[in-house]
Amino acid sequence: MPKVRLFSTPICPYCMTLKRFLTEKGIEFEAIDVTQDIKAQDEMIEKTKQSTVPVLDIGGEFIVGFDRELIIKKLNIKD
């Protein structure tokens, strides 16, 4: 399984939903609060050209937003 990182903020409802989804599916991930980690925020913006969250990094491939179908496909999990 590739390394999974979730760039988020504490007040983002989509981020909370994505965290819950990943947890329910048993996916281990590193949660990164971009309001506290400016270096990670800069990386997220550089890689995606976006400043919105959530952003999911699956083995170096970035997905902006909670695109459930794409995430299921990339992580090869059952819905």
KOLMIDREN-95391 format. One record per atom (N, C-alpha, C): residue number from 0; chain; atom name; x, y, z. Coordinates in pm, 1 decimal, m for minus. Layout:
REM KOLMIDREN-95391
<node><pos>NUM</pos><unit>A</unit><site>CA</site><x>X</x><y>Y</y><z>Z</z></node>
...
//
This chain:
REM KOLMIDREN-95391
<node><pos>0</pos><unit>A</unit><site>N</site><x>85.9</x><y>m117.9</y><z>0.0</z></node>
<node><pos>0</pos><unit>A</unit><site>CA</site><x>0.0</x><y>0.0</y><z>0.0</z></node>
<node><pos>0</pos><unit>A</unit><site>C</site><x>90.1</x><y>123.7</y><z>0.0</z></node>
<node><pos>1</pos><unit>A</unit><site>N</site><x>64.1</x><y>217.5</y><z>m88.4</z></node>
<node><pos>1</pos><unit>A</unit><site>CA</site><x>145.2</x><y>339.5</y><z>m91.7</z></node>
<node><pos>1</pos><unit>A</unit><site>C</site><x>122.1</x><y>424.6</y><z>33.3</z></node>
<node><pos>2</pos><unit>A</unit><site>N</site><x>218.3</x><y>510.2</y><z>60.6</z></node>
<node><pos>2</pos><unit>A</unit><site>CA</site><x>204.7</x><y>603.0</y><z>173.1</z></node>
<node><pos>2</pos><unit>A</unit><site>C</site><x>91.5</x><y>701.2</y><z>142.4</z></node>
<node><pos>3</pos><unit>A</unit><site>N</site><x>7.4</x><y>726.8</y><z>242.7</z></node>
<node><pos>3</pos><unit>A</unit><site>CA</site><x>m107.2</x><y>815.9</y><z>226.3</z></node>
<node><pos>3</pos><unit>A</unit><site>C</site><x>m94.0</x><y>931.8</y><z>324.4</z></node>
<node><pos>4</pos><unit>A</unit><site>N</site><x>m102.5</x><y>1053.9</y><z>270.0</z></node>
<node><pos>4</pos><unit>A</unit><site>CA</site><x>m100.0</x><y>1174.3</y><z>353.3</z></node>
<node><pos>4</pos><unit>A</unit><site>C</site><x>m223.2</x><y>1257.4</y><z>321.0</z></node>
<node><pos>5</pos><unit>A</unit><site>N</site><x>m283.0</x><y>1312.6</y><z>425.3</z></node>
<node><pos>5</pos><unit>A</unit><site>CA</site><x>m400.6</x><y>1396.0</y><z>409.3</z></node>
<node><pos>5</pos><unit>A</unit><site>C</site><x>m369.5</x><y>1537.1</y><z>457.2</z></node>
<node><pos>6</pos><unit>A</unit><site>N</site><x>m371.4</x><y>1631.5</y><z>364.9</z></node>
<node><pos>6</pos><unit>A</unit><site>CA</site><x>m353.0</x><y>1772.6</y><z>396.8</z></node>
<node><pos>6</pos><unit>A</unit><site>C</site><x>m491.1</x><y>1829.3</y><z>427.4</z></node>
<node><pos>7</pos><unit>A</unit><site>N</site><x>m506.0</x><y>1889.6</y><z>546.5</z></node>
<node><pos>7</pos><unit>A</unit><site>CA</site><x>m637.8</x><y>1936.0</y><z>587.6</z></node>
<node><pos>7</pos><unit>A</unit><site>C</site><x>m627.0</x><y>2053.2</y><z>684.2</z></node>
<node><pos>8</pos><unit>A</unit><site>N</site><x>m743.7</x><y>2102.5</y><z>724.5</z></node>
<node><pos>8</pos><unit>A</unit><site>CA</site><x>m752.9</x><y>2202.6</y><z>831.3</z></node>
<node><pos>8</pos><unit>A</unit><site>C</site><x>m853.0</x><y>2151.4</y><z>933.5</z></node>
<node><pos>9</pos><unit>A</unit><site>N</site><x>m845.0</x><y>2200.8</y><z>1056.1</z></node>
<node><pos>9</pos><unit>A</unit><site>CA</site><x>m934.6</x><y>2150.0</y><z>1160.6</z></node>
<node><pos>9</pos><unit>A</unit><site>C</site><x>m1081.3</x><y>2189.1</y><z>1142.6</z></node>
<node><pos>10</pos><unit>A</unit><site>N</site><x>m1110.6</x><y>2289.2</y><z>1061.1</z></node>
<node><pos>10</pos><unit>A</unit><site>CA</site><x>m1248.9</x><y>2335.6</y><z>1048.2</z></node>
<node><pos>10</pos><unit>A</unit><site>C</site><x>m1314.3</x><y>2295.8</y><z>916.1</z></node>
<node><pos>11</pos><unit>A</unit><site>N</site><x>m1246.3</x><y>2218.1</y><z>836.5</z></node>
<node><pos>11</pos><unit>A</unit><site>CA</site><x>m1296.3</x><y>2178.0</y><z>704.3</z></node>
<node><pos>11</pos><unit>A</unit><site>C</site><x>m1386.8</x><y>2055.2</y><z>717.0</z></node>
<node><pos>12</pos><unit>A</unit><site>N</site><x>m1516.5</x><y>2069.8</y><z>686.4</z></node>
<node><pos>12</pos><unit>A</unit><site>CA</site><x>m1606.5</x><y>1953.7</y><z>698.3</z></node>
<node><pos>12</pos><unit>A</unit><site>C</site><x>m1574.0</x><y>1842.1</y><z>600.0</z></node>
<node><pos>13</pos><unit>A</unit><site>N</site><x>m1525.9</x><y>1876.0</y><z>480.9</z></node>
<node><pos>13</pos><unit>A</unit><site>CA</site><x>m1488.0</x><y>1772.8</y><z>384.1</z></node>
<node><pos>13</pos><unit>A</unit><site>C</site><x>m1365.9</x><y>1694.4</y><z>432.6</z></node>
<node><pos>14</pos><unit>A</unit><site>N</site><x>m1276.0</x><y>1763.9</y><z>500.4</z></node>
<node><pos>14</pos><unit>A</unit><site>CA</site><x>m1157.7</x><y>1697.8</y><z>557.6</z></node>
<node><pos>14</pos><unit>A</unit><site>C</site><x>m1199.7</x><y>1597.3</y><z>663.9</z></node>
<node><pos>15</pos><unit>A</unit><site>N</site><x>m1292.2</x><y>1637.0</y><z>750.1</z></node>
<node><pos>15</pos><unit>A</unit><site>CA</site><x>m1341.0</x><y>1548.8</y><z>855.5</z></node>
<node><pos>15</pos><unit>A</unit><site>C</site><x>m1409.6</x><y>1425.6</y><z>795.0</z></node>
<node><pos>16</pos><unit>A</unit><site>N</site><x>m1487.0</x><y>1446.7</y><z>690.2</z></node>
<node><pos>16</pos><unit>A</unit><site>CA</site><x>m1554.4</x><y>1335.7</y><z>623.2</z></node>
<node><pos>16</pos><unit>A</unit><site>C</site><x>m1453.1</x><y>1241.6</y><z>559.9</z></node>
<node><pos>17</pos><unit>A</unit><site>N</site><x>m1350.1</x><y>1295.3</y><z>496.7</z></node>
<node><pos>17</pos><unit>A</unit><site>CA</site><x>m1246.9</x><y>1212.5</y><z>434.2</z></node>
<node><pos>17</pos><unit>A</unit><site>C</site><x>m1168.5</x><y>1135.2</y><z>539.7</z></node>
<node><pos>18</pos><unit>A</unit><site>N</site><x>m1135.8</x><y>1198.5</y><z>651.2</z></node>
<node><pos>18</pos><unit>A</unit><site>CA</site><x>m1066.3</x><y>1128.2</y><z>760.3</z></node>
<node><pos>18</pos><unit>A</unit><site>C</site><x>m1150.3</x><y>1010.5</y><z>809.6</z></node>
<node><pos>19</pos><unit>A</unit><site>N</site><x>m1278.9</x><y>1033.8</y><z>829.2</z></node>
<node><pos>19</pos><unit>A</unit><site>CA</site><x>m1369.0</x><y>928.6</y><z>875.9</z></node>
<node><pos>19</pos><unit>A</unit><site>C</site><x>m1375.9</x><y>815.1</y><z>772.3</z></node>
<node><pos>20</pos><unit>A</unit><site>N</site><x>m1385.3</x><y>849.8</y><z>645.8</z></node>
<node><pos>20</pos><unit>A</unit><site>CA</site><x>m1389.7</x><y>751.0</y><z>537.7</z></node>
<node><pos>20</pos><unit>A</unit><site>C</site><x>m1264.2</x><y>663.6</y><z>538.9</z></node>
<node><pos>21</pos><unit>A</unit><site>N</site><x>m1147.2</x><y>725.8</y><z>543.1</z></node>
<node><pos>21</pos><unit>A</unit><site>CA</site><x>m1021.9</x><y>650.2</y><z>543.0</z></node>
<node><pos>21</pos><unit>A</unit><site>C</site><x>m1011.9</x><y>559.2</y><z>664.9</z></node>
<node><pos>22</pos><unit>A</unit><site>N</site><x>m1050.6</x><y>610.6</y><z>779.6</z></node>
<node><pos>22</pos><unit>A</unit><site>CA</site><x>m1046.8</x><y>532.3</y><z>903.3</z></node>
<node><pos>22</pos><unit>A</unit><site>C</site><x>m1140.9</x><y>412.9</y><z>894.2</z></node>
<node><pos>23</pos><unit>A</unit><site>N</site><x>m1263.5</x><y>435.2</y><z>844.7</z></node>
<node><pos>23</pos><unit>A</unit><site>CA</site><x>m1360.3</x><y>326.2</y><z>830.4</z></node>
<node><pos>23</pos><unit>A</unit><site>C</site><x>m1312.0</x><y>218.2</y><z>734.4</z></node>
<node><pos>24</pos><unit>A</unit><site>N</site><x>m1234.8</x><y>258.3</y><z>634.3</z></node>
<node><pos>24</pos><unit>A</unit><site>CA</site><x>m1182.2</x><y>163.1</y><z>535.6</z></node>
<node><pos>24</pos><unit>A</unit><site>C</site><x>m1051.8</x><y>97.8</y><z>582.1</z></node>
<node><pos>25</pos><unit>A</unit><site>N</site><x>m1002.8</x><y>136.7</y><z>700.3</z></node>
<node><pos>25</pos><unit>A</unit><site>CA</site><x>m880.6</x><y>77.0</y><z>753.9</z></node>
<node><pos>25</pos><unit>A</unit><site>C</site><x>m753.6</x><y>126.0</y><z>686.9</z></node>
<node><pos>26</pos><unit>A</unit><site>N</site><x>m759.4</x><y>244.2</y><z>626.2</z></node>
<node><pos>26</pos><unit>A</unit><site>CA</site><x>m643.3</x><y>300.8</y><z>556.9</z></node>
<node><pos>26</pos><unit>A</unit><site>C</site><x>m561.6</x><y>383.4</y><z>656.6</z></node>
<node><pos>27</pos><unit>A</unit><site>N</site><x>m434.9</x><y>346.9</y><z>671.6</z></node>
<node><pos>27</pos><unit>A</unit><site>CA</site><x>m345.8</x><y>426.0</y><z>755.8</z></node>
<node><pos>27</pos><unit>A</unit><site>C</site><x>m303.8</x><y>549.0</y><z>678.0</z></node>
<node><pos>28</pos><unit>A</unit><site>N</site><x>m307.3</x><y>664.2</y><z>745.3</z></node>
<node><pos>28</pos><unit>A</unit><site>CA</site><x>m268.7</x><y>788.1</y><z>678.5</z></node>
<node><pos>28</pos><unit>A</unit><site>C</site><x>m207.3</x><y>884.1</y><z>779.2</z></node>
<node><pos>29</pos><unit>A</unit><site>N</site><x>m128.0</x><y>973.5</y><z>724.8</z></node>
<node><pos>29</pos><unit>A</unit><site>CA</site><x>m69.1</x><y>1081.7</y><z>803.9</z></node>
<node><pos>29</pos><unit>A</unit><site>C</site><x>m155.7</x><y>1205.2</y><z>783.2</z></node>
<node><pos>30</pos><unit>A</unit><site>N</site><x>m212.9</x><y>1255.8</y><z>891.3</z></node>
<node><pos>30</pos><unit>A</unit><site>CA</site><x>m294.7</x><y>1376.9</y><z>884.3</z></node>
<node><pos>30</pos><unit>A</unit><site>C</site><x>m204.1</x><y>1497.7</y><z>905.4</z></node>
<node><pos>31</pos><unit>A</unit><site>N</site><x>m209.9</x><y>1591.6</y><z>813.2</z></node>
<node><pos>31</pos><unit>A</unit><site>CA</site><x>m125.4</x><y>1711.5</y><z>819.2</z></node>
<node><pos>31</pos><unit>A</unit><site>C</site><x>m215.4</x><y>1833.9</y><z>824.4</z></node>
<node><pos>32</pos><unit>A</unit><site>N</site><x>m204.1</x><y>1910.1</y><z>931.7</z></node>
<node><pos>32</pos><unit>A</unit><site>CA</site><x>m280.8</x><y>2033.6</y><z>947.7</z></node>
<node><pos>32</pos><unit>A</unit><site>C</site><x>m202.2</x><y>2146.8</y><z>882.1</z></node>
<node><pos>33</pos><unit>A</unit><site>N</site><x>m248.4</x><y>2191.3</y><z>765.8</z></node>
<node><pos>33</pos><unit>A</unit><site>CA</site><x>m174.3</x><y>2293.5</y><z>691.3</z></node>
<node><pos>33</pos><unit>A</unit><site>C</site><x>m184.7</x><y>2432.1</y><z>753.6</z></node>
<node><pos>34</pos><unit>A</unit><site>N</site><x>m269.3</x><y>2448.4</y><z>855.2</z></node>
<node><pos>34</pos><unit>A</unit><site>CA</site><x>m271.0</x><y>2576.5</y><z>927.2</z></node>
<node><pos>34</pos><unit>A</unit><site>C</site><x>m155.5</x><y>2583.4</y><z>1026.2</z></node>
<node><pos>35</pos><unit>A</unit><site>N</site><x>m99.2</x><y>2468.6</y><z>1060.6</z></node>
<node><pos>35</pos><unit>A</unit><site>CA</site><x>11.4</x><y>2461.9</y><z>1155.6</z></node>
<node><pos>35</pos><unit>A</unit><site>C</site><x>145.3</x><y>2429.2</y><z>1089.9</z></node>
<node><pos>36</pos><unit>A</unit><site>N</site><x>141.8</x><y>2366.0</y><z>975.1</z></node>
<node><pos>36</pos><unit>A</unit><site>CA</site><x>263.7</x><y>2321.8</y><z>906.5</z></node>
<node><pos>36</pos><unit>A</unit><site>C</site><x>274.4</x><y>2396.0</y><z>772.7</z></node>
<node><pos>37</pos><unit>A</unit><site>N</site><x>342.2</x><y>2510.0</y><z>777.6</z></node>
<node><pos>37</pos><unit>A</unit><site>CA</site><x>353.4</x><y>2596.0</y><z>659.0</z></node>
<node><pos>37</pos><unit>A</unit><site>C</site><x>435.5</x><y>2528.1</y><z>548.8</z></node>
<node><pos>38</pos><unit>A</unit><site>N</site><x>535.5</x><y>2451.4</y><z>586.5</z></node>
<node><pos>38</pos><unit>A</unit><site>CA</site><x>615.7</x><y>2379.6</y><z>486.9</z></node>
<node><pos>38</pos><unit>A</unit><site>C</site><x>527.5</x><y>2280.8</y><z>409.9</z></node>
<node><pos>39</pos><unit>A</unit><site>N</site><x>441.5</x><y>2208.5</y><z>480.8</z></node>
<node><pos>39</pos><unit>A</unit><site>CA</site><x>349.2</x><y>2115.6</y><z>415.2</z></node>
<node><pos>39</pos><unit>A</unit><site>C</site><x>248.6</x><y>2191.2</y><z>329.6</z></node>
<node><pos>40</pos><unit>A</unit><site>N</site><x>201.6</x><y>2305.5</y><z>378.5</z></node>
<node><pos>40</pos><unit>A</unit><site>CA</site><x>108.8</x><y>2388.1</y><z>300.9</z></node>
<node><pos>40</pos><unit>A</unit><site>C</site><x>174.4</x><y>2431.8</y><z>169.5</z></node>
<node><pos>41</pos><unit>A</unit><site>N</site><x>299.0</x><y>2475.3</y><z>177.4</z></node>
<node><pos>41</pos><unit>A</unit><site>CA</site><x>371.6</x><y>2515.1</y><z>57.3</z></node>
<node><pos>41</pos><unit>A</unit><site>C</site><x>386.4</x><y>2398.3</y><z>m40.3</z></node>
<node><pos>42</pos><unit>A</unit><site>N</site><x>416.8</x><y>2279.7</y><z>11.9</z></node>
<node><pos>42</pos><unit>A</unit><site>CA</site><x>429.5</x><y>2160.5</y><z>m72.8</z></node>
<node><pos>42</pos><unit>A</unit><site>C</site><x>296.9</x><y>2130.6</y><z>m142.4</z></node>
<node><pos>43</pos><unit>A</unit><site>N</site><x>187.8</x><y>2136.3</y><z>m66.7</z></node>
<node><pos>43</pos><unit>A</unit><site>CA</site><x>55.1</x><y>2108.6</y><z>m121.0</z></node>
<node><pos>43</pos><unit>A</unit><site>C</site><x>22.7</x><y>2204.8</y><z>m235.2</z></node>
<node><pos>44</pos><unit>A</unit><site>N</site><x>47.0</x><y>2332.1</y><z>m213.8</z></node>
<node><pos>44</pos><unit>A</unit><site>CA</site><x>17.9</x><y>2433.3</y><z>m315.6</z></node>
<node><pos>44</pos><unit>A</unit><site>C</site><x>108.1</x><y>2414.8</y><z>m437.1</z></node>
<node><pos>45</pos><unit>A</unit><site>N</site><x>235.7</x><y>2385.4</y><z>m412.7</z></node>
<node><pos>45</pos><unit>A</unit><site>CA</site><x>329.4</x><y>2365.1</y><z>m523.8</z></node>
<node><pos>45</pos><unit>A</unit><site>C</site><x>288.8</x><y>2245.4</y><z>m609.7</z></node>
<node><pos>46</pos><unit>A</unit><site>N</site><x>248.7</x><y>2135.5</y><z>m546.9</z></node>
<node><pos>46</pos><unit>A</unit><site>CA</site><x>216.4</x><y>2012.6</y><z>m619.7</z></node>
<node><pos>46</pos><unit>A</unit><site>C</site><x>80.6</x><y>2019.0</y><z>m689.3</z></node>
<node><pos>47</pos><unit>A</unit><site>N</site><x>m15.3</x><y>2091.5</y><z>m630.5</z></node>
<node><pos>47</pos><unit>A</unit><site>CA</site><x>m152.2</x><y>2089.8</y><z>m684.3</z></node>
<node><pos>47</pos><unit>A</unit><site>C</site><x>m193.4</x><y>2220.1</y><z>m750.6</z></node>
<node><pos>48</pos><unit>A</unit><site>N</site><x>m118.0</x><y>2325.8</y><z>m727.0</z></node>
<node><pos>48</pos><unit>A</unit><site>CA</site><x>m154.3</x><y>2460.5</y><z>m774.4</z></node>
<node><pos>48</pos><unit>A</unit><site>C</site><x>m288.5</x><y>2504.9</y><z>m714.0</z></node>
<node><pos>49</pos><unit>A</unit><site>N</site><x>m322.9</x><y>2447.6</y><z>m598.5</z></node>
<node><pos>49</pos><unit>A</unit><site>CA</site><x>m447.0</x><y>2477.9</y><z>m527.6</z></node>
<node><pos>49</pos><unit>A</unit><site>C</site><x>m414.7</x><y>2508.1</y><z>m381.8</z></node>
<node><pos>50</pos><unit>A</unit><site>N</site><x>m498.6</x><y>2589.0</y><z>m319.3</z></node>
<node><pos>50</pos><unit>A</unit><site>CA</site><x>m481.7</x><y>2614.6</y><z>m176.6</z></node>
<node><pos>50</pos><unit>A</unit><site>C</site><x>m600.8</x><y>2563.0</y><z>m96.8</z></node>
<node><pos>51</pos><unit>A</unit><site>N</site><x>m688.6</x><y>2486.8</y><z>m162.6</z></node>
<node><pos>51</pos><unit>A</unit><site>CA</site><x>m805.5</x><y>2432.7</y><z>m94.3</z></node>
<node><pos>51</pos><unit>A</unit><site>C</site><x>m775.4</x><y>2293.8</y><z>m39.4</z></node>
<node><pos>52</pos><unit>A</unit><site>N</site><x>m847.0</x><y>2256.3</y><z>63.9</z></node>
<node><pos>52</pos><unit>A</unit><site>CA</site><x>m834.4</x><y>2124.5</y><z>125.6</z></node>
<node><pos>52</pos><unit>A</unit><site>C</site><x>m971.3</x><y>2057.2</y><z>122.4</z></node>
<node><pos>53</pos><unit>A</unit><site>N</site><x>m976.7</x><y>1927.3</y><z>133.2</z></node>
<node><pos>53</pos><unit>A</unit><site>CA</site><x>m867.1</x><y>1834.5</y><z>157.3</z></node>
<node><pos>53</pos><unit>A</unit><site>C</site><x>m788.3</x><y>1802.4</y><z>30.5</z></node>
<node><pos>54</pos><unit>A</unit><site>N</site><x>m663.5</x><y>1766.0</y><z>53.7</z></node>
<node><pos>54</pos><unit>A</unit><site>CA</site><x>m577.9</x><y>1715.0</y><z>m53.1</z></node>
<node><pos>54</pos><unit>A</unit><site>C</site><x>m520.8</x><y>1583.0</y><z>m2.8</z></node>
<node><pos>55</pos><unit>A</unit><site>N</site><x>m534.3</x><y>1481.0</y><z>m82.2</z></node>
<node><pos>55</pos><unit>A</unit><site>CA</site><x>m484.6</x><y>1349.5</y><z>m47.0</z></node>
<node><pos>55</pos><unit>A</unit><site>C</site><x>m365.1</x><y>1316.9</y><z>m134.9</z></node>
<node><pos>56</pos><unit>A</unit><site>N</site><x>m256.2</x><y>1277.0</y><z>m71.2</z></node>
<node><pos>56</pos><unit>A</unit><site>CA</site><x>m135.2</x><y>1234.4</y><z>m141.5</z></node>
<node><pos>56</pos><unit>A</unit><site>C</site><x>m126.7</x><y>1083.0</y><z>m127.2</z></node>
<node><pos>57</pos><unit>A</unit><site>N</site><x>m143.4</x><y>1013.9</y><z>m237.2</z></node>
<node><pos>57</pos><unit>A</unit><site>CA</site><x>m134.7</x><y>867.9</y><z>m237.8</z></node>
<node><pos>57</pos><unit>A</unit><site>C</site><x>m10.1</x><y>829.8</y><z>m315.3</z></node>
<node><pos>58</pos><unit>A</unit><site>N</site><x>96.6</x><y>803.8</y><z>m242.5</z></node>
<node><pos>58</pos><unit>A</unit><site>CA</site><x>221.4</x><y>763.9</y><z>m306.2</z></node>
<node><pos>58</pos><unit>A</unit><site>C</site><x>274.8</x><y>865.2</y><z>m404.6</z></node>
<node><pos>59</pos><unit>A</unit><site>N</site><x>254.1</x><y>994.2</y><z>m376.8</z></node>
<node><pos>59</pos><unit>A</unit><site>CA</site><x>304.7</x><y>1099.9</y><z>m463.0</z></node>
<node><pos>59</pos><unit>A</unit><site>C</site><x>205.9</x><y>1150.0</y><z>m566.4</z></node>
<node><pos>60</pos><unit>A</unit><site>N</site><x>88.7</x><y>1087.7</y><z>m573.7</z></node>
<node><pos>60</pos><unit>A</unit><site>CA</site><x>m17.1</x><y>1133.7</y><z>m663.5</z></node>
<node><pos>60</pos><unit>A</unit><site>C</site><x>m119.7</x><y>1210.1</y><z>m579.9</z></node>
<node><pos>61</pos><unit>A</unit><site>N</site><x>m144.0</x><y>1334.0</y><z>m618.2</z></node>
<node><pos>61</pos><unit>A</unit><site>CA</site><x>m228.6</x><y>1422.2</y><z>m538.4</z></node>
<node><pos>61</pos><unit>A</unit><site>C</site><x>m370.6</x><y>1428.1</y><z>m593.0</z></node>
<node><pos>62</pos><unit>A</unit><site>N</site><x>m466.9</x><y>1416.8</y><z>m501.2</z></node>
<node><pos>62</pos><unit>A</unit><site>CA</site><x>m609.1</x><y>1427.8</y><z>m533.7</z></node>
<node><pos>62</pos><unit>A</unit><site>C</site><x>m664.8</x><y>1544.1</y><z>m453.1</z></node>
<node><pos>63</pos><unit>A</unit><site>N</site><x>m719.5</x><y>1641.8</y><z>m522.7</z></node>
<node><pos>63</pos><unit>A</unit><site>CA</site><x>m777.3</x><y>1759.0</y><z>m457.3</z></node>
<node><pos>63</pos><unit>A</unit><site>C</site><x>m926.0</x><y>1733.3</y><z>m434.5</z></node>
<node><pos>64</pos><unit>A</unit><site>N</site><x>m969.3</x><y>1751.3</y><z>m311.1</z></node>
<node><pos>64</pos><unit>A</unit><site>CA</site><x>m1109.4</x><y>1729.3</y><z>m277.4</z></node>
<node><pos>64</pos><unit>A</unit><site>C</site><x>m1136.3</x><y>1583.8</y><z>m242.4</z></node>
<node><pos>65</pos><unit>A</unit><site>N</site><x>m1257.9</x><y>1556.9</y><z>m198.4</z></node>
<node><pos>65</pos><unit>A</unit><site>CA</site><x>m1297.7</x><y>1421.3</y><z>m161.9</z></node>
<node><pos>65</pos><unit>A</unit><site>C</site><x>m1364.6</x><y>1356.7</y><z>m282.0</z></node>
<node><pos>66</pos><unit>A</unit><site>N</site><x>m1282.6</x><y>1309.0</y><z>m373.3</z></node>
<node><pos>66</pos><unit>A</unit><site>CA</site><x>m1330.0</x><y>1237.9</y><z>m492.2</z></node>
<node><pos>66</pos><unit>A</unit><site>C</site><x>m1335.1</x><y>1089.5</y><z>m456.6</z></node>
<node><pos>67</pos><unit>A</unit><site>N</site><x>m1446.6</x><y>1047.9</y><z>m399.1</z></node>
<node><pos>67</pos><unit>A</unit><site>CA</site><x>m1462.0</x><y>912.8</y><z>m344.7</z></node>
<node><pos>67</pos><unit>A</unit><site>C</site><x>m1425.6</x><y>803.8</y><z>m445.8</z></node>
<node><pos>68</pos><unit>A</unit><site>N</site><x>m1479.2</x><y>811.7</y><z>m565.5</z></node>
<node><pos>68</pos><unit>A</unit><site>CA</site><x>m1454.2</x><y>707.8</y><z>m666.6</z></node>
<node><pos>68</pos><unit>A</unit><site>C</site><x>m1306.4</x><y>698.0</y><z>m703.3</z></node>
<node><pos>69</pos><unit>A</unit><site>N</site><x>m1242.1</x><y>812.3</y><z>m721.2</z></node>
<node><pos>69</pos><unit>A</unit><site>CA</site><x>m1099.8</x><y>811.7</y><z>m756.6</z></node>
<node><pos>69</pos><unit>A</unit><site>C</site><x>m1015.1</x><y>757.9</y><z>m640.7</z></node>
<node><pos>70</pos><unit>A</unit><site>N</site><x>m1049.9</x><y>796.0</y><z>m519.1</z></node>
<node><pos>70</pos><unit>A</unit><site>CA</site><x>m975.4</x><y>748.6</y><z>m402.1</z></node>
<node><pos>70</pos><unit>A</unit><site>C</site><x>m989.2</x><y>597.0</y><z>m388.0</z></node>
<node><pos>71</pos><unit>A</unit><site>N</site><x>m1110.2</x><y>545.5</y><z>m405.5</z></node>
<node><pos>71</pos><unit>A</unit><site>CA</site><x>m1133.5</x><y>400.5</y><z>m398.7</z></node>
<node><pos>71</pos><unit>A</unit><site>C</site><x>m1049.8</x><y>329.5</y><z>m504.9</z></node>
<node><pos>72</pos><unit>A</unit><site>N</site><x>m1047.7</x><y>386.0</y><z>m625.0</z></node>
<node><pos>72</pos><unit>A</unit><site>CA</site><x>m970.6</x><y>325.9</y><z>m734.2</z></node>
<node><pos>72</pos><unit>A</unit><site>C</site><x>m821.1</x><y>327.7</y><z>m704.3</z></node>
<node><pos>73</pos><unit>A</unit><site>N</site><x>m770.1</x><y>443.2</y><z>m660.7</z></node>
<node><pos>73</pos><unit>A</unit><site>CA</site><x>m625.9</x><y>455.7</y><z>m636.8</z></node>
<node><pos>73</pos><unit>A</unit><site>C</site><x>m578.6</x><y>370.9</y><z>m519.9</z></node>
<node><pos>74</pos><unit>A</unit><site>N</site><x>m664.6</x><y>354.7</y><z>m417.8</z></node>
<node><pos>74</pos><unit>A</unit><site>CA</site><x>m626.8</x><y>273.3</y><z>m302.2</z></node>
<node><pos>74</pos><unit>A</unit><site>C</site><x>m667.3</x><y>126.5</y><z>m317.6</z></node>
<node><pos>75</pos><unit>A</unit><site>N</site><x>m739.0</x><y>96.5</y><z>m428.2</z></node>
<node><pos>75</pos><unit>A</unit><site>CA</site><x>m782.1</x><y>m39.0</y><z>m455.7</z></node>
<node><pos>75</pos><unit>A</unit><site>C</site><x>m857.6</x><y>m98.5</y><z>m336.4</z></node>
<node><pos>76</pos><unit>A</unit><site>N</site><x>m961.7</x><y>m25.6</y><z>m293.8</z></node>
<node><pos>76</pos><unit>A</unit><site>CA</site><x>m1042.2</x><y>m70.8</y><z>m180.9</z></node>
<node><pos>76</pos><unit>A</unit><site>C</site><x>m1187.2</x><y>m90.3</y><z>m225.3</z></node>
<node><pos>77</pos><unit>A</unit><site>N</site><x>m1260.9</x><y>m164.7</y><z>m144.4</z></node>
<node><pos>77</pos><unit>A</unit><site>CA</site><x>m1401.9</x><y>m190.1</y><z>m170.8</z></node>
<node><pos>77</pos><unit>A</unit><site>C</site><x>m1484.5</x><y>m76.6</y><z>m112.5</z></node>
<node><pos>78</pos><unit>A</unit><site>N</site><x>m1591.7</x><y>m40.8</y><z>m182.0</z></node>
<node><pos>78</pos><unit>A</unit><site>CA</site><x>m1682.0</x><y>61.8</y><z>m131.0</z></node>
<node><pos>78</pos><unit>A</unit><site>C</site><x>m1800.0</x><y>m3.0</y><z>m61.4</z></node>
//
